[in-house]
Every structure is written in structure tokens, then in C-alpha cells.
Amino acid sequence: MSKRLQKKVFDWSAEFSFSAILFGLVVLVLALDYLFWNAGYTTGLMVNFADTAIIGALCVALLYFAIAHVDLKGKLRALGKSYNNLLAQSERDVLTGVLNRETFVSQAKQALEARAKNRFFALFLIDVDHFKQVNDTHGHPAGDRVLVFVAEKLQAHFPDARVGRLGGDEFAVLIEHSDPMTGKWANELCAEFAAGLAGKVNIGAQRLAVSASVGIALAPDHGKTWSSLVINADMALYASKKNGRACSTLFQEDMLTDIRNEKALVRELRAAMLLRHLRVAYQPIVDADGQLIAFEALLRWRHPLRGVIPPDVFIPVAERALMIGEIGYYVLRQVGEDIADLPEVSVNVNLSATQIAMPDLKENMLDILAETATDPRRIVLEITESASLAVNECIAGQISALQDVGFRIALDDFGMGYSEFNQLRALPYDVIKIDKSYICALGSDHVTDVFVSAVVDIARRCGKYVVAEGIETEDDLLRASAAGCDRFQGYYFGKPVFLEEIAGDRLDYSCEPVEQAAIHGVG
């Protein structure tokens, strides 16, 4: 029987029971009224036929009333049970079955407010690593399967705890205990949970590796209220992401200082962009004869008080502050302003994952180049590792659209992290840049030799170029050349230098000594 039909039957039955009770009450009142006014009590215990009929009808009505009453009570109990089931369901996340955000937060607040002196709590905030890339690469059904998998592992590894989904790919676990809980114990629990995730989840015919970052805060040590505890656990989670993800971190007081310092750095970075204190340096890319064929544009920040702030410090800060798109446009604009004074070669500009996901990327970039009278055919866009990791049809379409208007595409740091040969089929590209870690290992590691040779062979067959990064010595150059690379970049040919240090007519970098390159360095 369908739920709709069941509901109709229940409604009709309940209405009938109410009508029966009402009818019984009416009959009862009328019968009592008749007996009170018309019964003949002068004949003693004898009553006439009419009185007998009325009394019989009254008994039937009372019996009918009793049956209807019992039936109605049963229906009310069933209704109450259905309501409780519905209430329980409303407290659960529809997808994963764990507590939803509202219920989890409400229960956590109540538990912490009612905390006795001998009760202790541990709050774990869990964030699934690279979840957006799972959705983008494998589709939302696969993302849902990952969330269900993580929720199952949380319930299995934290069986006596409250487990909730706070939204998206964020989960929370609250453990209550009569004994104090230590950071070591909490980290051990997280290690067991991470080992459970390592079992991988089935996505169709694939087995997908899953990891998570965890932030931990303990009550009362790190806070006695929900608001203080969740803020501190969130800072610990942020530290886990900053430390490379797939790890757990216990809250420490000095994290407050780190957060304040990063917020200050974000403010100063915005000011540096506004005042144009960020500058672009250019590093040469040469061919096998040492002839200049391109520059890579690299951002540099010389702070008036802090000194030189390395890109590997301020770029991650910019990414976390959602400023990386603005910085990308900033670099492109400066390149456009500088390009007329550079030798007649192309300039490589890095493109982040955040930028490449922007629907108006092409239009914004073309507007900047139009403002600076720059031909897009002189710009090579380097797709970073994080961008190629999120490859899907939409991303590939974005890159193809950029190629169609004249930009060339380079796959940067190829071979690092999650890079796969499948990207050579999925992404349109013109240049492959092999990561320097592979170049350094050439000749000493058989797997590296095979990998680099395979990349070079694929590029040649497709009519593409291969750039060997990290060429710092003549030996590096010889090994990369022997492996088949036809373009080179590294300190051996020159460090990144500012525009005023580049001779506009210099094309030959074959004789650049290391000592001279060091003089040109900017740190």
C-alpha cells in the first residue's frame, strides 16, 4: 500500500472514530434527557416498552463509544510513533545518516552547558582532503559516495561519540568522558581513523584513495563553551591543512599568534598590490644551443620591514585568503606593461586552479592584454599542479578556449604529486615542463629515466616541446639533453631578474656563468 493511500485510510478512520464518539455522546445525552423527563417511576421497578428501547439504545451507544475510544487511542499512539520517527529523521543528515548541523550543534551546546567538573570533552573537526577535485573529476555521485564512506568510518572509529555533518565535506565528532582526555590519545584515535580511510572507496570500477585533515580541541583545557571549543578546533584544522593535509593537529595557544600574523600578512599583501610593491622577475628559458626562447614571469615581494618574503610563503597565504585570482591578473598586467621592453620572445605566466575555474577568465585576460596592447600569442599559460589535478570537461574546455584566442599552454611541474599520463589526453597543451626533482634523478634512478624518456617521446610524437626545469649545473644540462629534452630552465642559465637588469637585445645565454647569475639573483 502506498504512503499516500495509507495516509488517506488513516485520515478516514480517524474521522470515523471522532464521528462515532460524537454520535455516541449525542445519543447518550438525548437518552438521559428522555429518561429524566419521561420515565414513569410510579410503577416501581417496572418500565414500559419505550423506556426499555431507550435503555437498549443507550447501552449500544455506550458500547459504540467505548470501541471508538479504544480505536482512537490506538490511532493516536500510531500517530505519536510516526511523529517521533519523523522527528528522528529530521535530526539526521539525509545523505550520510549522521546528525545534521543544527542537531549536532544543539546537542553539543547542551552537553557543554551541563558539563559537570568530572566530565571532559574532545571535539574533532574533520575536512575531507581534495573533495572539490573528486567532484570535478569523478562527478557528484562519486563525491556523495566519498561522504558516505567517511561518515561510515567516523561512526566505526568513534562508536560512542556524537557524529555530525556540518555541511559540504566537513564533519564533527564530540566525545564525552568521565576521565581527562590527552592530546596523545586523541591523535592515536585520528591515526586509526586515517588507517580506516586508507582502505579506499569503490567508485565504479575504480578504488579511490581518501584522506582527511583533522583539528582537535579538548574541554575544558581549550574552551568550556561550544563557541570557544569550535573556534580552537577550527584553528587546529587550519594548521593541519597548512601542514600538508592528511594529518591531525591538537590546538596550541601559539596558533592564535600564527592566525594573527597571517591576517596581518594578508592586509599587507593587499596594500602591496595597491601600491604596486609586488614586482615580476623574469627567468630565461633556452633551447639546446643556449638561445633565449622565452621567459617565465615570477612574482617577488620585497617588504620594507620584513625584507624579501619568498613566494612559497605569501602565495599559499593568498590562496587561503582567496586572493590568488587577483594576484594572477596583477602579474599578467605587469607582464603586459613590461613586454615591449623585453626581447621578442614569449613570456610564461602561471595560472592557478582558482583562476582557471573562473567563468570569465578568458574575457578578463583579454581585457588586460588589450589595455597593454599585448598579443596573446606571446603569452604561455603554465597550468599548475593544483589546476591539472581538478581536470574535467569544463576545465579542459576553458583551456581550449584560451588556446583558441592565441594563448599557448604549458603543463608545469609535470610528474609531481598526482600528475598522470592521462592528463596528456585530457588537457590541451603545447609544452610539458618536467619537474626538477626528475631532472636531478636522471642517470641515477631507472624509473626516472624511463619516465622522462616516455614523456619526451609522447611530446615529440604530438609535435610538442619539453622543458627541463631546475638546470643548475652542466651535468644537469647534459643528463637532460641525453634524455631528449629540447628546452631548459634553471640557475645555470640565469636566476630570475627584474626588467631593468635584462638587456633588450640579449638572446644568447649559452655562456652565462653561475657567478654572474648569482649577481642577478633577487632572493
C-alpha positions, 0 to 999 in steps of 0.5 A: 500500500502506498504512503499516500493511500495509507495516509488517506485510510488513516485520515478516514478512520480517524474521522470515523472514530471522532464521528462515532464518539460524537454520535455516541455522546449525542445519543447518550445525552438525548437518552438521559434527557428522555429518561429524566423527563419521561420515565414513569417511576410510579410503577416501581421497578417496572418500565414500559416498552419505550423506556426499555428501547431507550435503555437498549439504545443507550447501552449500544451507544455506550458500547459504540463509544467505548470501541471508538475510544479504544480505536482512537487511542490506538490511532493516536499512539500510531500517530505519536510513533510516526511523529517521533520517527519523523522527528528522528529523521529530521535530526539526521543528515539525509545523505550520510545518516549522521546528525545534521548541523543544527542537531549536532550543534544543539546537542553539543551546546547542551552537553557543554552547558551541563558539563559537570567538573568530572566530565571532559570533552574532545571535539574533532573537526574533520575536512575531507582532503581534495573533495572539490577535485573528486567532484570535478573529476569523478562527478557528484555521485562519486563525491556523495559516495566519498561522504558516505564512506567517511561518515561510515568510518567516523561512526566505526572509529568513534562508536560512542561519540556524537557524529555530525555533518556540518555541511559540504565535506566537513564533519564533527565528532564530540566525545564525552568522558568521565576521565581527562582526555590527552592530546596523545590519545586523541591523535592515536584515535585520528591515526586509526581513523586515517588507517580506516580511510586508507582502505579506499572507496569503490567508485565504479570500477575504480578504488579511490584513495581518501584522506582527511585533515583533522583539528582537535580541541579538548574541554575544558583545557581549550574552551568550556563553551561550544563557541570557544571549543569550535573556534580552537578546533577550527584553528587546529584544522587550519594548521593541519591543512597548512601542514600538508593535509592528511594529518591531525593537529591538537590546538596550541595557544601559539596558533592564535599568534600564527592566525594573527600574523597571517591576517596581518600578512594578508592586509599587507599583501593587499596594500602591496598590490595597491601600491604596486610593491609586488614586482615580476622577475623574469627567468630565461628559458633556452633551447639546446644551443643556449638561445633565449626562447622565452621567459617565465614571469615570477612574482617577488615581494620585497617588504620594507620591514620584513625584507624579501618574503619568498613566494612559497610563503605569501602565495599559499597565504593568498590562496587561503585568503582567496586572493590568488585570482587577483594576484594572477591578473596583477602579474599578467598586467605587469607582464603586459606593461613590461613586454615591449621592453623585453626581447621578442620572445614569449613570456610564461605566466602561471595560472592557478586552479582558482583562476582557471575555474573562473567563468570569465577568465578568458574575457578578463585576460583579454581585457588586460592584454588589450589595455597593454596592447599585448598579443596573446600569442606571446603569452604561455599559460603554465597550468599548475599542479593544483589546476591539472589535478581538478581536470574535467570537461569544463576545465579542459574546455576553458583551456581550449578556449584560451588556446583558441584566442592565441594563448599557448599552454604549458603543463608545469611541474609535470610528474609531481604529486598526482600528475598522470599520463592521462592528463596528456589526453585530457588537457590541451597543451603545447609544452610539458615542463618536467619537474626538477626533482626528475631532472636531478634523478636522471642517470641515477634512478631507472624509473626516472629515466624511463619516465622522462624518456616516455614523456619526451617521446609522447611530446615529440610524437604530438609535435610538442616541446619539453622543458627541463626545469631546475638546470643548475649545473652542466651535468644537469644540462647534459643528463637532460639533453641525453634524455631528449629534452629540447628546452631548459630552465634553471640557475645555470642559465640565469636566476630570475631578474627584474626588467631593468637588469635584462638587456633588450637585445640579449638572446644568447645565454649559452655562456652565462656563468653561475657567478654572474647569475648569482649577481642577478639573483633577487632572493 
